[in-house]
Amino acid sequence: MEHILISHSLDNPLKLYDHITQVSKASKYLLSNKLLNFNGISKKQIEDLSVLIAVSHDFGKSTSFFQEYILSKVNGTKYIGKEENKSHSLISAFFGWYMTEKWISKNPELEDHWKHFLPFAVFVAIEGHHGKYKSIDDVLNTIDSSFNLLNTQINNVIAEIFTYEFSGLELFECDDFSIETIESIGSKLRKFDRKYKGMNIESQIEHRILALLLYSVLLESDKAYLALDDPQQYNREPIDIPSDIVDNYLKTVESKKSIDEERNKAYTQTISSLYTFPLNERIHSITLPTGLGKTLLSASWALKLRDRINTESGFLPKIIVSLPFLSIIEQTDKIYKEFLAELYQKHQSKLYMPRYSIADFEYKNGIDNKELSDNSIDFFLNVWNSEIIVSTFDQLLYSLFSLKAKHLMRFHNLFNSIIVFDEIQALPSDLWKPFEYFFKKIAEVGNSHILLMSATQPDFFQGPIERVPNHESYFKDKERVTLNINPTPKSVEDFISEIPSFLDTNSDKSLMIVLNTKKSSKLVFKKIKDMIETKQIVKRPILYLSSLVAPSQRSKRILKMKDLLKEENPLIVTTQCIEAGVDIDVDYIIRDWAPLDSIFQVCGRCNRNGEKSKGVIEIIRLKSDKDKLFAESIYDEVLLDCTAYSMKNSLSINEGDFYEHGKEYFELVKNRLGRSMKIVEAFAQYTHKYNNSTVSIKKLLRGDVHQEQFIVSSLDDELPAEIRNALSIQNRWERRYKMKRLGKRIAANSISVEFERWTPLDPDDITKEKIKGLVRVLDTKFYDVCNVGLDVDLKNTVNHTLNV
């Protein structure tokens, strides 16, 4: 039979039957490569459900309204029908529910809880495949407002759709689908809503994980054949990576640091223990002091575990490395490219992919020299089509906790993977419980392994097994630094007045001052700079670092710090952006009051390699002119209270005692988590709300602040003109990809500025140009290229900026 219905208006219009065939094939392919271990439902049944979703996801495109719309696009004419009539996701979701009920009747061995949940899982996957992943309330509200539309659409379904058959699913079995069917499903949804909150939360979490797996597979499969230049490119065959590749790389690295012996011992013992534990132990930790080479150790550990899993379980897992800060992601990206070397040159992006804001918009498959289309590049980057991915906490957690389709499309990559969370202590405490509950279940049902790494292991995750033998000894033997605490609050002015004496006393040392706010750090830097210029203090190199400085300059300044520290005694003034993972080594640090994990992290930038006389970290408590500690405006009160309690009897702490203080601190924090469990319930129970607000992973990670991005044109003179040209392109896809290609330069040469509702300053006040009404270019007089970066006081009008 010739098929008439069309799904997409390509140069050669794609038939609906052919599109469903492609999506079904891709869905089956993605799941066939996964080893799954859900309770009470088999892998074969999950594959069947995935195909069922693929078959029903575009049912709504069979209405006469959608066909009129798509034919108008094919013919280049105007669609004159109602916009809402051509929508297809909601009616397709109802059809998917109906098909699922019939499928369940043929699978009586399914456990009852799956029978009750799976129709809803199919419904939300299909309904949200062009938008967001909805809560139960969102679904019910959509249904209540769409009954008349659904009635109109169902009376205009073209019968051809019921002649389709795919993988044993015959749509004619559902040709009695009617408005009465929809009304019945609506009633079942309301009943489901009333009962679901009373279920066991462990089961709810497993339900959501399976539902997200099905949704993720649909999202990728729906785009796969449309995005690819050649179907042969859609090949997820794993690449063999020698498990000793890091070992061989380390043989080429020359180092004569005193810490090397300890670093080698930790490496050897940790790697040796990898072959002794059973593979059903899936949650691991590596806890070592700063400077002991955790990046290379974890890479080697993950690659050897990958090889062992292949030998014993028959599949090669993907490796996903997640880090919290841009500076250490760049550093890690460089290290991975160095040890992968020739293998990376051969396989390119198919082997290794960095995914963060200033990574290139490029994908090279290592198969041929053909240049991929922008559409294909975008697709491969978005679905993380690589063996090793290095990305941010944000992007990895978005793939589980976001409600947006573009993020959740990556979710299935968390299955059959080795997931490394470096600097795990940087995870906000509100996310501790969601992280623990969901990743533990993903490890169980998805046959994945989770590795938590830190010098200050937060120990919030129940049950990780430490993989460094006798790891406490590496801490207790350390005598690199002493931490001194000055409990008396002081004003910034008083602190500045003490600086000349401090610098004079420590003229033979490299120094770093770490402050909590951008404003206080900028003020202190400027005052010290003035003292040097007016010869109140002896001249020495002085560098500034904070998020007021664009990423391209921050990277260069970190490199400059490292170079200066080899020969001179510079003074570095910075915010907490320097804390974790940045490989610099100073003699003396002053740090404003902060949570204990942040304090211990900054200690790792002092006498890092243990080659100098004992380093000193001095903790002070700076207060604002309103007599409030700066720390209290930045950090959670619970964290600060727990820090104070854990250090109540200690004004001086040797590094050898850090480990025990850290354990006490994290235990105190863990016992005071309140909101964290509510967030677990918001996701598990499909309310997507806590404290009467929609849960937002972005806000949980970055805070509830409004930010505006500004291009700093003085750092890339040609960038504004190129953005202007890109935004002038008429074709929306060409325009979009041109902007994506500029994305790395935009991210590298921009600053993000927070504007509170009460801020007197308006974004327009510091904007030189707003390109096409979309992209702000900063007025260059507000950016100090050589020193503090953005130089404006957001609490005053422009006339009261600090340097105008």
Salt bridges, closest charged atoms under 4 A:
GLU47 OE2 - LYS43 NZ 3.85
ASP48 OD2 - LYS44 NZ 2.98
ASP58 OD2 - HIS19 NE2 3.32
ASP58 OD2 - HIS57 NE2 3.17
ASP58 OD2 - LYS61 NZ 3.33
ASP58 OD1 - HIS88 NE2 3.19
ASP58 OD1 - HIS129 NE2 3.47
GLU83 OE1 - LYS86 NZ 3.39
GLU101 OE2 - LYS188 NZ 2.70
GLU111 OE1 - HIS113 NE2 2.79
ASP112 OD1 - LYS115 NZ 3.98
GLU127 OE2 - LYS134 NZ 3.02
ASP138 OD2 - LYS132 NZ 3.61
ASP144 OD1 - ARG190 NH2 2.25
GLU173 OE1 - LYS106 NZ 2.98
ASP193 OD1 - LYS197 NZ 3.17
GLU202 OE1 - LYS441 NZ 3.84
GLU206 OE1 - LYS441 NZ 3.74
GLU220 OE2 - ARG236 NH2 2.81
GLU220 OE1 - HIS412 NE2 2.59
ASP222 OD1 - HIS19 NE2 2.88
ASP222 OD1 - HIS57 NE2 3.10
ASP247 OD2 - LYS304 NZ 2.80
ASP260 OD1 - ARG263 NH1 2.98
GLU262 OE1 - LYS478 NZ 2.41
GLU281 OE1 - ARG467 NH2 2.82
GLU312 OE2 - ARG308 NE 2.80
ASP333 OD2 - LYS337 NZ 3.47
GLU338 OE2 - LYS334 NZ 2.78
ASP360 OD1 - LYS744 NZ 3.17
ASP374 OD1 - ARG741 NH2 2.66
ASP378 OD2 - ARG736 NH2 3.26
ASP378 OD1 - LYS740 NZ 3.20
GLU387 OE1 - ARG306 NH2 2.51
ASP394 OD1 - ARG702 NH2 2.69
ASP430 OD2 - ARG675 NH2 3.29
GLU436 OE1 - LYS433 NZ 3.48
GLU436 OE2 - LYS440 NZ 3.76
GLU444 OE1 - LYS441 NZ 3.27
GLU472 OE1 - HIS471 ND1 3.52
GLU479 OE1 - LYS614 NZ 3.09
GLU498 OE1 - LYS490 NZ 2.87
ASP508 OD1 - LYS509 NZ 3.66
ASP563 OD1 - LYS566 NZ 3.74
GLU579 OE2 - ARG591 NH2 2.38
ASP583 OD1 - ARG608 NE 2.91
ASP585 OD1 - LYS612 NZ 3.87
ASP587 OD1 - LYS612 NZ 3.06
ASP627 OD1 - LYS623 NZ 3.00
ASP636 OD2 - ARG675 NH2 3.26
ASP641 OD2 - ARG672 NH2 3.83
GLU655 OE2 - ARG480 NH2 2.62
GLU667 OE1 - LYS670 NZ 3.54
ASP704 OD1 - LYS699 NZ 3.67
GLU708 OE2 - HIS706 NE2 3.12
GLU708 OE1 - ARG776 NE 3.17
ASP716 OD2 - ARG745 NE 2.91
GLU722 OE1 - ARG745 NH1 2.94
ASP764 OD1 - ARG776 NH1 2.72
GLU769 OE1 - ARG724 NH2 2.88
ASP791 OD1 - LYS522 NZ 3.46
ASP791 OD2 - LYS526 NZ 2.71
